[in-house]
Amino acid sequence: MLNCGPMLNCEECATQPATVEEALRWRAYLIAVVEDEGDEEVPEVAVYCPECADREFGDRRRLDQRPGAGSNPRN
């Protein structure tokens, strides 16, 4: 099995997924980063393991139950 650990690091706890199947449960968010005050926001992708993503952004299962959730074919 392919190890994808070096490609992903959780933004919060710095863990890495052990398998591709585990990595598929991880979530990525597009966030705005400002290096110095007055600088423009720069978009960056932040990756979270399932536990940290649930803690930081809410339980995905609960979010998927919202009206219209999951209607995007890319979900």
C-alpha positions in Angstrom: 0.0 0.0 0.0 1.2 3.5 -0.9 2.2 5.6 2.1 1.1 9.2 1.6 2.4 10.5 4.9 5.0 12.9 3.7 2.4 14.6 1.5 0.0 15.5 4.3 0.6 16.9 7.8 -2.3 18.0 10.0 -2.2 21.7 10.6 -3.1 21.2 14.3 -1.5 18.1 15.6 1.2 17.5 12.8 0.2 13.8 12.4 0.4 12.1 9.0 -1.9 9.5 7.5 -0.6 6.0 7.5 -2.5 4.8 4.4 -4.3 6.3 1.4 -7.6 5.1 2.8 -6.9 7.1 6.0 -5.9 10.1 4.0 -9.2 10.1 2.1 -11.0 11.0 5.4 -8.8 14.1 5.9 -10.2 17.6 5.1 -8.5 20.5 3.3 -9.6 24.1 3.6 -8.6 27.2 1.6 -7.6 29.8 4.2 -6.4 33.4 3.9 -2.9 34.0 5.3 -1.5 37.4 6.1 2.3 37.4 6.7 2.6 41.0 8.0 0.0 43.6 9.0 -1.0 45.6 5.9 0.0 42.8 3.5 -2.6 41.3 1.2 -4.2 38.0 2.0 -2.6 35.0 0.3 -4.7 31.9 -0.1 -3.2 28.7 1.3 -4.5 25.1 1.7 -4.6 23.9 5.3 -5.0 20.1 5.8 -6.6 18.6 9.0 -6.9 15.0 10.2 -10.5 14.0 10.9 -10.3 14.5 14.7 -8.8 18.0 14.4 -11.1 19.0 11.6 -14.2 18.0 13.7 -12.9 19.9 16.7 -12.0 23.0 14.7 -14.8 23.1 12.1 -17.5 20.8 13.4 -18.5 17.2 12.8 -18.6 16.7 9.0 -21.4 14.1 9.3 -23.5 16.8 11.0 -22.6 19.4 8.3 -23.5 16.9 5.5 -27.0 16.8 6.8 -27.7 20.5 6.1 -30.1 21.3 3.3 -28.2 21.4 0.0 -25.1 19.8 1.5 -23.5 17.3 -0.8 -25.2 18.6 -3.9 -21.9 19.6 -5.4 -20.8 16.6 -7.5 -17.2 17.2 -6.4 -18.0 16.4 -2.8 
